[in-house]
Amino acid sequence: MVELRRPTKNRGFYVRMRLLHSKNGRPQEKGFFYRYYKWVLWFSLSLYLFSSYFITKDNPHNKATSLAKTRVSNSASRALFESTNASLLQQPTSNPALLNNLKIFVYDLPPNYNTDWLSNERCSNHLFAAEVAIHRALLNSQVRTFDPYEADFFFVPVYVSCNFSTVNGFPAIGHARSLLASAVRLISSDYPLWNRTRGSDHVFVASHDYGACFHAMENVAIADGIPGFLKNSIILQTFGVKYKHPCQDVENVLIPPYISPDSVRTALEKHPVNGQRDIFVFFRGKMEVHPKNVSGRFYSKRVRTAIWRKYNGDGKFYLRRHRFAGYQSEIARSVFCLCPLGWAPWSPRLVESVVLGCVPVIIADGIRLPFPSAVNWTEISLTVAEKDVEKLGPILEHVAATNLSTIQKNLWDRRNRRALMFNNQVQQGDATWQVLHALAQKLERSYSRGSGVSSQWESDTLGGFSGDS
């Protein structure tokens, strides 16, 4: 938000009036005109002080930055900003100095790009809803600026994961490329800010299986690749691997999948993190007996099938293949929670296990995990190679007999839970704050900071947005 210069404080002053005394110490009688004069003096003095305060405060010349340069109205975003979490705005968030005084401008796009999708409640609560959560948090953040000319980065709020399939209920993201291309055409024509850096200081969210490739099947995602108009930008994505992959070949920040804070709070009220845990190993989710699908690919690389075949019927393994709305209460009762890959390596179980105090057992070779500088994954989780999945029993028995208590103690540190959860307002250390902290390390991409890259791009002849995919 644009800083306003505080009005100069008018130091209070007073007039001491001394009563004249007669020789015998009694106050002299005051005439009508004397009393009238004193009353007029005090009234005039008070009126002067009162008026000068508001004149100084409301003087438009005292504003540090003029908004006259803003080319598109932010009235809708400003209204949402002021009304969404009015009570929360009174609470302190974080020290701006910790984020290198980062400034982010949030584009005020037409509602068909974002808020129209919220008519479906699932849009803001399902596992891909980080795109909604980050947008909401930024609207209420101290790093937000309404002046695009002082911004370091530009957030483009497009919700592409809220188009749910009527067949299976999962997000259908076939429209993602065209919707994003339309948004970029809009901001590149109405603002001069995209073209001056070719979008290098613009931030998008891609909270899908294969990030900015925008397809749920890896082979198709790789074939399609990242749209050309996004290749210079910064992508906040849930997909991440340690090896080279076409779908992460872009400047990116790895983020956790979205888990509703309300659902976690409800589960913890019934089952505290350090409470009784009567389930030794837990997994509920898709475990196909015959995993080969119509495309000829094997779901979860057969890992989940191997777990089901080996440990279904084992008393220490609580395995369920069907959905259950209250499954988080089962996680809160469990010692170990299996987090095998699905189509992509990442899973919402990574976050749910940590925040509910269950040791995550990560079975996804080469996975890259979010916010490693804030969450010490090696101290709070176990990693089992996909090829060793049938050895899970003895592996977990050994951990339980040796260093389980140490892992649990590290896991129950509240800082881990905070770093993986998104809130409506940015809280220091939470998931959106971690995103901002990561962006603050990329300020060399900021045009307003006078980066060499931006200056070089500005000197090029830019043809604007071409719309290539």
C-alpha positions in Angstrom: 0.0 0.0 0.0 1.3 3.5 -0.8 2.8 5.1 2.3 1.3 8.3 3.4 3.5 10.8 5.1 2.3 11.3 8.6 1.1 14.7 9.5 3.5 16.8 11.5 2.5 16.7 15.1 1.3 20.1 16.5 2.8 20.3 19.9 0.3 21.2 22.4 0.8 24.5 24.1 -1.1 26.3 26.8 -1.7 29.8 27.9 -1.4 30.3 31.6 -3.7 33.1 32.8 -2.9 34.5 36.2 -5.7 35.9 38.3 -5.1 39.2 39.8 -5.6 39.3 43.5 -6.5 42.1 45.7 -4.3 43.0 48.6 -6.4 40.9 50.9 -5.9 37.8 48.8 -9.4 37.6 47.5 -9.9 37.5 43.7 -11.2 40.6 42.2 -14.6 40.6 40.6 -14.4 40.3 36.8 -16.6 42.3 34.5 -18.8 41.0 31.7 -16.3 42.0 29.0 -13.4 40.4 30.7 -15.2 37.0 30.9 -16.4 37.4 27.3 -12.9 38.1 26.1 -11.4 35.1 27.9 -14.0 32.8 26.4 -13.5 34.1 22.9 -9.7 33.6 23.3 -10.0 30.0 24.4 -12.5 29.2 21.6 -10.3 30.7 18.9 -7.3 28.9 20.1 -9.0 25.5 20.1 -10.5 26.1 16.7 -7.1 26.9 15.3 -5.4 23.8 16.7 -8.3 21.6 15.5 -8.4 23.0 12.0 -4.6 23.0 11.4 -4.4 19.3 12.3 -6.9 18.2 9.6 -5.5 20.6 7.0 -2.1 19.1 7.4 -3.4 15.5 7.5 -5.6 15.9 4.4 -3.2 17.9 2.3 -2.7 15.8 -0.9 0.8 17.2 -1.3 1.8 15.1 1.8 1.4 11.8 -0.1 4.7 10.2 -0.7 3.7 8.7 -4.0 1.0 9.9 -6.4 -1.4 7.4 -7.8 -2.1 9.4 -10.9 0.3 7.2 -12.8 -1.9 4.1 -12.3 -3.6 3.5 -15.6 -6.3 1.0 -14.6 -8.6 1.5 -11.6 -8.0 -0.7 -8.5 -11.3 0.2 -6.9 -12.6 -3.3 -6.9 -9.5 -4.8 -5.4 -9.3 -1.9 -2.9 -12.9 -2.6 -1.8 -12.2 -6.3 -1.4 -9.1 -5.5 0.5 -11.0 -3.3 2.9 -13.9 -5.6 3.4 -12.6 -9.2 3.3 -10.8 -9.3 6.6 -11.3 -5.9 8.2 -10.9 -7.2 11.7 -7.7 -9.0 10.8 -6.1 -5.8 9.6 -5.7 -4.6 13.1 -3.4 -7.5 13.9 0.4 -7.2 13.3 1.7 -9.4 10.5 5.4 -9.4 9.9 8.4 -7.1 9.9 8.8 -5.7 6.3 12.6 -5.5 6.8 12.7 -9.3 6.9 11.4 -9.3 3.4 13.8 -6.6 2.1 10.9 -4.1 2.0 9.3 -6.1 -0.8 6.5 -4.5 -2.7 3.9 -6.4 -4.8 1.2 -5.0 -7.1 -1.9 -7.2 -7.4 -3.6 -6.9 -10.8 -7.3 -6.1 -10.5 -8.6 -8.5 -13.2 -12.2 -8.8 -14.3 -14.0 -11.4 -12.1 -14.2 -14.0 -14.8 -10.5 -14.7 -14.2 -10.9 -15.3 -10.5 -13.7 -14.4 -8.1 -16.5 -15.7 -10.4 -15.2 -19.2 -9.9 -15.7 -18.9 -6.1 -19.4 -19.6 -6.6 -18.3 -23.2 -6.2 -17.2 -23.6 -2.6 -14.7 -26.3 -3.6 -12.7 -23.7 -5.5 -11.3 -22.2 -2.3 -10.9 -25.4 -0.3 -9.6 -28.2 -2.5 -5.9 -29.3 -2.7 -5.2 -27.0 -5.7 -6.6 -23.9 -3.9 -3.2 -22.2 -3.2 -4.0 -19.9 -6.2 -7.0 -18.6 -4.2 -5.3 -18.5 -0.8 -2.2 -16.6 -2.0 -4.4 -14.0 -3.8 -6.5 -13.4 -0.7 -3.5 -13.2 1.6 -1.8 -10.7 -0.7 -4.8 -8.4 -0.8 -4.4 -8.1 3.0 -0.6 -8.0 3.1 1.7 -5.2 4.2 3.8 -5.8 1.1 0.9 -4.9 -1.2 1.2 -1.6 -3.1 -1.5 0.2 -5.1 1.2 2.0 -7.0 2.6 -0.3 -9.8 5.5 2.0 -10.4 7.0 1.2 -7.0 6.3 -2.5 -7.2 9.1 -5.2 -7.3 6.7 -7.9 -8.5 3.3 -8.2 -10.1 0.8 -10.9 -9.1 -1.6 -12.1 -11.7 -4.6 -13.7 -10.0 -6.0 -16.2 -12.4 -7.8 -19.3 -11.0 -7.5 -22.2 -13.4 -8.1 -25.1 -11.0 -11.8 -24.4 -10.3 -13.2 -25.8 -13.4 -14.4 -29.1 -12.0 -15.2 -32.1 -14.3 -18.8 -33.2 -14.2 -17.6 -36.8 -14.8 -15.2 -37.3 -12.0 -15.3 -34.1 -10.0 -11.5 -33.4 -10.5 -10.3 -30.1 -11.8 -10.3 -29.9 -15.6 -7.5 -27.6 -16.6 -7.8 -27.8 -20.4 -8.9 -24.1 -20.4 -5.8 -23.0 -18.4 -3.6 -21.9 -21.3 -6.3 -19.9 -23.1 -7.5 -18.2 -19.8 -4.0 -17.2 -18.9 -3.2 -16.0 -22.4 -6.3 -13.8 -22.3 -5.2 -12.4 -18.9 -1.7 -11.6 -20.2 -3.1 -9.9 -23.3 -5.3 -7.8 -21.1 -2.5 -6.6 -18.7 0.0 -6.1 -21.5 -2.4 -3.8 -23.4 -3.7 -1.9 -20.4 -0.5 -1.5 -18.5 3.1 -0.8 -19.7 4.5 -3.1 -17.0 4.5 -6.5 -18.7 6.2 -5.3 -21.9 9.1 -3.5 -20.2 10.5 -6.8 -18.8 8.6 -9.4 -20.9 6.9 -10.5 -17.7 10.1 -11.4 -15.8 8.8 -9.7 -12.7 5.3 -11.2 -13.0 4.1 -14.0 -10.7 1.6 -16.7 -11.5 0.3 -19.8 -9.5 0.3 -23.2 -11.1 -0.8 -25.6 -8.3 -1.3 -28.6 -10.5 0.3 -32.0 -10.9 2.8 -30.8 -13.5 2.9 -27.0 -12.8 3.0 -24.6 -15.7 2.7 -27.4 -18.3 -1.0 -27.4 -17.3 -1.9 -31.1 -17.9 -2.5 -34.0 -15.5 -0.8 -36.6 -17.6 3.0 -36.3 -17.6 3.6 -37.4 -21.1 1.1 -34.9 -22.5 2.4 -32.2 -20.1 5.9 -32.7 -21.3 4.8 -32.6 -25.0 2.9 -29.4 -24.5 5.6 -27.8 -22.4 5.3 -24.4 -20.6 3.4 -21.8 -22.6 5.9 -19.4 -24.3 4.3 -16.3 -22.8 5.1 -17.6 -19.3 8.7 -18.7 -19.8 10.1 -15.4 -18.5 7.9 -15.2 -15.5 8.0 -16.6 -11.9 5.7 -19.6 -11.3 4.6 -20.6 -7.8 4.1 -24.4 -8.3 3.5 -27.5 -6.3 5.4 -29.7 -8.8 9.1 -30.1 -8.1 11.7 -32.7 -8.7 15.5 -32.7 -8.2 16.3 -33.8 -11.7 15.8 -31.8 -15.0 12.2 -31.7 -16.1 10.6 -29.7 -18.9 7.7 -28.7 -16.6 9.9 -26.9 -14.1 12.2 -25.3 -16.7 11.2 -21.8 -15.6 12.0 -19.5 -12.6 9.8 -21.1 -9.9 9.1 -21.2 -6.2 8.0 -24.6 -4.8 4.8 -24.3 -2.7 2.8 -26.8 -0.6 -0.6 -27.9 -1.7 -3.5 -26.2 0.1 -5.0 -27.7 3.2 -7.9 -25.9 4.9 -6.8 -24.5 8.3 -10.4 -24.9 9.6 -10.3 -28.7 8.9 -7.0 -29.0 10.6 -8.2 -27.0 13.6 -11.2 -29.3 13.9 -9.1 -32.5 13.7 -6.7 -31.2 16.4 -9.5 -30.2 18.7 -10.5 -33.9 18.8 -7.0 -35.4 18.6 -4.1 -33.2 19.9 -0.8 -33.6 18.1 0.9 -35.2 21.1 -2.1 -37.3 22.0 -2.8 -41.1 21.9 -2.0 -42.6 18.5 -3.5 -46.0 18.0 -2.8 -46.5 14.3 0.7 -47.6 13.5 0.8 -47.1 9.7 -2.0 -45.2 7.8 -3.0 -44.6 4.2 -6.3 -43.8 2.7 -6.5 -43.2 -1.0 -6.5 -44.6 -4.5 -4.8 -48.1 -4.6 -5.6 -49.9 -7.8 -5.4 -53.6 -7.9 -4.9 -53.4 -11.7 -3.2 -50.0 -12.1 -2.8 -49.9 -15.9 -5.2 -47.3 -17.2 -6.6 -46.8 -20.7 -3.5 -44.8 -21.7 -1.3 -47.7 -20.9 0.3 -46.0 -18.0 0.6 -47.4 -14.5 -0.8 -45.2 -11.8 1.7 -44.4 -9.0 4.3 -46.5 -10.9 2.7 -49.5 -9.3 3.8 -48.3 -5.8 0.4 -48.1 -4.3 -0.6 -51.4 -5.8 2.5 -53.0 -4.2 1.6 -51.5 -0.8 -2.0 -52.9 -1.0 -0.9 -56.4 -2.1 1.8 -56.7 0.5 0.2 -55.1 3.6 -3.6 -55.4 3.1 -4.5 -57.6 6.0 -1.5 -56.7 8.1 -2.8 -55.6 11.5 -0.2 -52.8 11.8 -1.2 -51.2 8.5 -4.5 -49.3 8.4 -5.1 -49.2 4.6 -8.4 -47.9 3.0 -9.1 -47.5 -0.6 -12.3 -45.4 -0.3 -12.9 -41.8 0.5 -13.9 -40.7 4.0 -14.7 -37.0 4.8 -13.2 -37.3 8.3 -10.0 -38.9 7.2 -7.9 -36.2 8.9 -9.0 -37.5 12.3 -7.4 -40.9 11.2 -4.1 -39.1 10.4 -4.2 -37.4 13.8 -4.4 -40.9 15.4 -1.5 -42.4 13.3 2.2 -42.8 14.0 3.3 -43.1 10.4 1.5 -41.8 7.3 2.4 -43.1 3.9 2.9 -40.4 1.2 3.4 -42.3 -2.0 3.4 -40.6 -5.4 0.2 -40.5 -7.5 0.5 -39.3 -11.1 2.9 -36.7 -9.9 5.4 -37.0 -7.0 3.8 -34.5 -4.6 0.7 -35.2 -2.5 -1.5 -33.2 0.0 -0.7 -35.9 2.5 2.8 -34.3 2.9 1.1 -31.3 4.5 -1.6 -33.1 6.3 0.8 -35.5 8.0 3.1 -32.7 9.2 0.3 -30.4 10.5 -1.4 -33.3 12.3 1.7 -34.8 13.8 2.0 -38.0 11.9 5.5 -38.9 10.6 5.3 -38.6 6.8 6.8 -41.6 4.9 7.7 -40.1 1.5 7.7 -42.7 -1.3 8.5 -40.6 -4.5 11.9 -40.8 -5.9 13.5 -37.5 -6.7 10.8 -35.3 -5.2 11.7 -31.7 -4.3 10.0 -30.5 -1.1 8.7 -27.0 -0.4 10.4 -24.4 1.8 13.5 -26.5 2.8 15.0 -23.5 4.6 12.0 -23.3 6.9 11.1 -27.0 7.2 14.0 -29.4 7.9 12.4 -32.4 6.1 15.2 -34.8 6.9 14.5 -34.4 10.7 10.7 -34.7 10.5 10.1 -37.3 7.8 11.3 -40.6 6.4 12.1 -41.3 2.8 11.7 -44.8 1.3 12.8 -45.6 -2.2 10.1 -46.8 -4.6 11.9 -50.1 -5.1 11.9 -50.7 -1.4 8.2 -50.3 -0.8 7.7 -54.0 0.0 10.2 -53.6 2.9 8.1 -50.9 4.6 7.1 -53.1 7.5 10.7 -53.8 8.9 11.8 -50.3 8.0 9.1 -48.6 10.1 9.5 -51.2 12.9 13.2 -50.3 13.1 12.5 -46.6 13.3 9.9 -47.1 16.0 12.4 -49.0 18.1 15.2 -46.5 17.6 14.7 -42.8 16.9 10.9 -42.3 16.6 10.6 -40.0 19.7 13.3 -37.7 18.3 11.5 -37.5 14.9 8.2 -36.8 16.6 9.7 -34.1 18.8 11.1 -32.3 15.7 7.8 -32.8 13.9 5.7 -31.3 16.6 7.6 -28.0 16.4 4.8 -25.5 15.5 7.1 -23.7 13.0 6.8 -26.7 10.7 3.0 -26.5 10.7 3.0 -22.8 10.3 5.3 -22.9 7.2 3.0 -25.3 5.3 -0.3 -23.6 6.0 -1.9 -20.8 4.0 -4.0 -18.2 6.0 -6.4 -15.4 4.9 -3.8 -12.9 6.2 -0.1 -13.3 5.9 1.4 -14.3 9.2 5.1 -14.3 9.7 6.5 -17.7 8.9 3.3 -19.1 7.3 3.1 -20.5 3.7 2.4 -17.1 2.0 5.1 -15.5 4.0 7.5 -18.2 2.8 6.5 -17.3 -0.7 7.2 -13.7 -0.1 10.5 -14.5 1.5 11.5 -16.5 -1.6 10.5 -13.7 -3.9 12.6 -11.3 -1.7 15.6 -13.4 -2.7 14.9 -12.7 -6.4 15.0 -8.9 -6.3 17.5 -8.9 -9.1 14.4 -9.4 -11.4 12.8 -6.2 -10.0 12.6 -3.4 -12.5 12.0 -0.8 -9.7 15.3 -1.8 -8.1 17.1 -1.0 -11.3 18.2 -4.5 -12.2 20.6 -4.9 -15.1 18.4 -7.6 -16.7 15.4 -5.2 -16.7 17.5 -2.4 -18.1 18.8 -4.6 -20.9 15.3 -5.8 -21.8 14.0 -2.3 -21.8 16.6 -1.3 -24.4 15.4 -4.1 -26.7 12.6 -3.4 -29.2 9.6 -5.1 -27.6 6.7 -6.1 -29.7 4.4 -6.6 -26.7 2.6 -9.9 -26.0 2.5 -12.2 -29.0 0.2 -14.8 -27.5 2.3 -17.8 -28.4 1.7 -20.9 -26.4 
